[in-house]
Amino acid sequence: MDEIKSIKGNYGRTFIELNNGQMIVANSEFRAKSGKVDGVFVYTKSLKYKETDISLTAEEIEELIKQYGIYNEDKKDFIEWI
């Protein structure tokens, strides 16, 4: 899997753009443990490639979470994978 270029979203969806142009989309919801939005819950079972609507395999999900760790090292984004 290619590296993550950007992560965007709204209340119900998170969009993960990879450096190779592929877009991954997932169902999600805001996380507000501190009384304000402090992250996002992303439902791993809903992860799929936007263009083809094909779900990610378990191996692809594992690699995506690894790539997210690399992407997020110097950022303040917070995704909790559930």
NUMIKOL-872103 format. One record per atom (N, C-alpha, C): residue in one letter; residue number from 1; atom name; y, z, x. Coordinates in Angstrom, 1 decimal, always signed. Layout:
N
A  NUM  CA  Y  Z  X
...
This chain:
82
M  1  N  -1.2  +0.0  +0.8
M  1  CA  +0.0  +0.0  +0.0
M  1  C  +1.2  +0.0  +0.9
D  2  N  +2.2  -0.8  +0.5
D  2  CA  +3.5  -0.9  +1.2
D  2  C  +4.3  +0.4  +1.0
E  3  N  +5.3  +0.6  +1.9
E  3  CA  +6.2  +1.7  +1.8
E  3  C  +7.1  +1.7  +0.6
I  4  N  +7.5  +2.8  +0.1
I  4  CA  +8.4  +3.0  -1.0
I  4  C  +9.8  +2.6  -0.6
K  5  N  +10.5  +1.7  -1.4
K  5  CA  +11.8  +1.3  -1.1
K  5  C  +12.8  +2.2  -2.0
S  6  N  +12.5  +2.4  -3.2
S  6  CA  +13.3  +3.2  -4.1
S  6  C  +12.5  +3.8  -5.3
I  7  N  +13.1  +4.9  -5.8
I  7  CA  +12.5  +5.5  -7.0
I  7  C  +13.6  +5.7  -8.0
K  8  N  +13.4  +5.2  -9.2
K  8  CA  +14.4  +5.3  -10.3
K  8  C  +13.7  +5.7  -11.6
G  9  N  +14.4  +6.2  -12.5
G  9  CA  +13.8  +6.5  -13.8
G  9  C  +14.7  +6.9  -14.8
N  10  N  +14.1  +7.2  -16.0
N  10  CA  +14.8  +7.7  -17.1
N  10  C  +13.9  +8.8  -17.7
Y  11  N  +14.2  +9.3  -18.9
Y  11  CA  +13.5  +10.4  -19.5
Y  11  C  +12.0  +10.1  -19.6
G  12  N  +11.6  +8.9  -20.0
G  12  CA  +10.2  +8.7  -20.2
G  12  C  +9.4  +7.9  -19.2
R  13  N  +10.1  +7.3  -18.2
R  13  CA  +9.5  +6.4  -17.3
R  13  C  +10.1  +6.6  -15.9
T  14  N  +9.2  +6.4  -14.9
T  14  CA  +9.6  +6.4  -13.5
T  14  C  +9.2  +5.1  -12.9
F  15  N  +10.1  +4.5  -12.1
F  15  CA  +9.9  +3.2  -11.5
F  15  C  +9.9  +3.3  -10.0
I  16  N  +8.8  +2.9  -9.3
I  16  CA  +8.7  +3.1  -7.9
I  16  C  +8.6  +1.6  -7.3
E  17  N  +9.7  +1.3  -6.6
E  17  CA  +9.7  -0.1  -6.0
E  17  C  +9.2  +0.0  -4.6
L  18  N  +8.3  -0.9  -4.2
L  18  CA  +7.8  -0.9  -2.9
L  18  C  +8.5  -2.0  -2.0
N  19  N  +8.5  -1.8  -0.7
N  19  CA  +9.2  -2.8  +0.2
N  19  C  +8.7  -4.2  +0.0
N  20  N  +7.5  -4.4  -0.5
N  20  CA  +7.0  -5.8  -0.7
N  20  C  +7.4  -6.4  -2.0
G  21  N  +8.2  -5.7  -2.8
G  21  CA  +8.7  -6.2  -4.1
G  21  C  +7.9  -5.7  -5.3
Q  22  N  +6.8  -5.2  -5.1
Q  22  CA  +6.0  -4.7  -6.2
Q  22  C  +6.7  -3.5  -6.8
M  23  N  +6.5  -3.4  -8.2
M  23  CA  +7.0  -2.3  -8.9
M  23  C  +5.9  -1.6  -9.6
I  24  N  +5.9  -0.2  -9.4
I  24  CA  +4.9  +0.6  -10.0
I  24  C  +5.7  +1.5  -11.1
V  25  N  +5.1  +1.6  -12.3
V  25  CA  +5.7  +2.3  -13.3
V  25  C  +4.8  +3.4  -13.8
A  26  N  +5.3  +4.5  -14.3
A  26  CA  +4.5  +5.6  -14.8
A  26  C  +5.2  +6.4  -15.9
N  27  N  +4.5  +7.0  -16.8
N  27  CA  +5.1  +7.9  -17.8
N  27  C  +5.5  +9.1  -17.0
S  28  N  +6.6  +9.7  -17.4
S  28  CA  +7.1  +10.9  -16.8
S  28  C  +8.0  +11.6  -17.7
E  29  N  +8.4  +12.8  -17.3
E  29  CA  +9.4  +13.6  -18.0
E  29  C  +10.1  +14.5  -17.0
F  30  N  +11.4  +14.8  -17.4
F  30  CA  +12.2  +15.7  -16.5
F  30  C  +11.6  +17.1  -16.4
R  31  N  +11.7  +17.6  -15.3
R  31  CA  +11.3  +19.0  -15.0
R  31  C  +12.5  +19.9  -14.9
A  32  N  +12.6  +21.0  -15.6
A  32  CA  +13.7  +21.9  -15.6
A  32  C  +13.3  +23.3  -15.5
K  33  N  +12.7  +23.7  -14.5
K  33  CA  +12.2  +25.1  -14.3
K  33  C  +13.4  +26.1  -14.1
S  34  N  +14.5  +25.6  -13.5
S  34  CA  +15.6  +26.5  -13.3
S  34  C  +16.7  +26.4  -14.3
G  35  N  +16.4  +25.8  -15.5
G  35  CA  +17.4  +25.7  -16.5
G  35  C  +18.2  +24.4  -16.4
K  36  N  +18.0  +23.6  -15.4
K  36  CA  +18.7  +22.3  -15.2
K  36  C  +17.6  +21.4  -14.6
V  37  N  +17.8  +20.1  -14.7
V  37  CA  +16.9  +19.1  -14.2
V  37  C  +16.7  +19.3  -12.7
D  38  N  +15.5  +19.6  -12.3
D  38  CA  +15.3  +19.8  -10.8
D  38  C  +14.1  +19.0  -10.3
G  39  N  +13.7  +18.0  -11.1
G  39  CA  +12.6  +17.2  -10.7
G  39  C  +12.0  +16.4  -11.8
V  40  N  +10.9  +15.8  -11.6
V  40  CA  +10.2  +14.9  -12.6
V  40  C  +8.7  +15.2  -12.5
F  41  N  +8.1  +15.3  -13.6
F  41  CA  +6.7  +15.3  -13.7
F  41  C  +6.2  +13.8  -13.9
V  42  N  +5.4  +13.3  -13.0
V  42  CA  +4.9  +12.0  -13.1
V  42  C  +3.4  +12.1  -13.4
Y  43  N  +2.9  +11.4  -14.5
Y  43  CA  +1.5  +11.4  -14.9
Y  43  C  +0.8  +10.4  -14.2
T  44  N  -0.1  +10.8  -13.2
T  44  CA  -0.8  +9.9  -12.4
T  44  C  -1.7  +8.9  -13.1
K  45  N  -2.3  +9.4  -14.2
K  45  CA  -3.2  +8.5  -15.0
K  45  C  -2.5  +7.3  -15.6
S  46  N  -1.1  +7.4  -15.7
S  46  CA  -0.4  +6.3  -16.3
S  46  C  +0.2  +5.3  -15.3
L  47  N  +0.0  +5.6  -14.0
L  47  CA  +0.5  +4.7  -12.9
L  47  C  -0.1  +3.3  -13.1
K  48  N  +0.8  +2.3  -13.1
K  48  CA  +0.3  +0.9  -13.1
K  48  C  +1.3  +0.0  -12.5
Y  49  N  +0.8  -1.2  -12.1
Y  49  CA  +1.7  -2.2  -11.6
Y  49  C  +2.5  -2.9  -12.8
K  50  N  +3.8  -2.9  -12.7
K  50  CA  +4.6  -3.3  -13.8
K  50  C  +4.3  -4.8  -14.2
E  51  N  +4.2  -5.6  -13.2
E  51  CA  +4.1  -7.1  -13.5
E  51  C  +2.8  -7.4  -14.1
T  52  N  +1.7  -6.7  -13.8
T  52  CA  +0.4  -7.1  -14.3
T  52  C  -0.2  -6.1  -15.3
D  53  N  +0.4  -4.9  -15.4
D  53  CA  -0.1  -3.9  -16.3
D  53  C  -1.4  -3.4  -15.9
I  54  N  -1.8  -3.5  -14.6
I  54  CA  -3.1  -3.1  -14.1
I  54  C  -2.9  -1.7  -13.5
S  55  N  -3.8  -0.7  -13.9
S  55  CA  -3.7  +0.7  -13.5
S  55  C  -4.0  +0.8  -12.0
L  56  N  -3.4  +1.7  -11.3
L  56  CA  -3.8  +2.0  -9.9
L  56  C  -5.1  +2.7  -9.8
T  57  N  -5.9  +2.4  -8.8
T  57  CA  -7.1  +3.0  -8.5
T  57  C  -6.9  +4.4  -8.0
A  58  N  -7.9  +5.2  -7.9
A  58  CA  -7.8  +6.6  -7.3
A  58  C  -7.3  +6.5  -5.9
E  59  N  -7.8  +5.5  -5.1
E  59  CA  -7.4  +5.3  -3.8
E  59  C  -5.9  +4.9  -3.7
E  60  N  -5.5  +4.0  -4.5
E  60  CA  -4.1  +3.6  -4.6
E  60  C  -3.2  +4.8  -4.9
I  61  N  -3.6  +5.6  -5.9
I  61  CA  -2.8  +6.8  -6.2
I  61  C  -2.6  +7.7  -5.1
E  62  N  -3.7  +7.9  -4.4
E  62  CA  -3.7  +8.8  -3.2
E  62  C  -2.8  +8.2  -2.1
E  63  N  -2.8  +6.9  -1.9
E  63  CA  -1.9  +6.3  -0.9
E  63  C  -0.5  +6.4  -1.4
L  64  N  -0.2  +6.2  -2.7
L  64  CA  +1.1  +6.2  -3.2
L  64  C  +1.7  +7.6  -3.0
I  65  N  +0.9  +8.7  -3.2
I  65  CA  +1.4  +10.0  -3.0
I  65  C  +1.7  +10.3  -1.6
K  66  N  +0.9  +9.7  -0.7
K  66  CA  +1.1  +9.8  +0.8
K  66  C  +2.4  +9.1  +1.1
Q  67  N  +2.6  +7.9  +0.6
Q  67  CA  +3.9  +7.2  +0.9
Q  67  C  +5.1  +7.9  +0.3
Y  68  N  +4.9  +8.6  -0.8
Y  68  CA  +6.0  +9.4  -1.4
Y  68  C  +6.4  +10.5  -0.4
G  69  N  +5.4  +11.1  +0.2
G  69  CA  +5.7  +12.2  +1.1
G  69  C  +6.6  +11.7  +2.3
I  70  N  +6.2  +10.5  +2.8
I  70  CA  +7.0  +9.8  +3.9
I  70  C  +8.4  +9.5  +3.4
Y  71  N  +8.5  +8.9  +2.2
Y  71  CA  +9.8  +8.5  +1.6
Y  71  C  +10.7  +9.6  +1.4
N  72  N  +10.1  +10.8  +1.0
N  72  CA  +10.9  +11.9  +0.6
N  72  C  +11.3  +12.9  +1.7
E  73  N  +10.9  +12.6  +2.9
E  73  CA  +11.1  +13.5  +4.0
E  73  C  +12.6  +13.8  +4.2
D  74  N  +13.5  +12.8  +4.0
D  74  CA  +14.9  +13.0  +4.3
D  74  C  +15.7  +12.9  +3.0
K  75  N  +15.1  +13.0  +1.8
K  75  CA  +15.8  +12.9  +0.6
K  75  C  +15.6  +14.2  -0.3
K  76  N  +16.2  +14.3  -1.4
K  76  CA  +16.1  +15.5  -2.2
K  76  C  +15.4  +15.2  -3.5
D  77  N  +14.7  +14.0  -3.6
D  77  CA  +14.0  +13.6  -4.8
D  77  C  +12.8  +14.6  -4.9
F  78  N  +12.5  +14.9  -6.2
F  78  CA  +11.3  +15.8  -6.4
F  78  C  +10.5  +15.3  -7.5
I  79  N  +9.2  +14.9  -7.1
I  79  CA  +8.2  +14.5  -8.1
I  79  C  +7.1  +15.5  -8.0
E  80  N  +6.7  +15.9  -9.1
E  80  CA  +5.4  +16.7  -9.2
E  80  C  +4.4  +15.8  -9.9
W  81  N  +3.3  +15.5  -9.2
W  81  CA  +2.3  +14.6  -9.7
W  81  C  +1.3  +15.4  -10.5
I  82  N  +1.1  +15.0  -11.8
I  82  CA  +0.2  +15.7  -12.6
I  82  C  -0.7  +14.8  -13.3
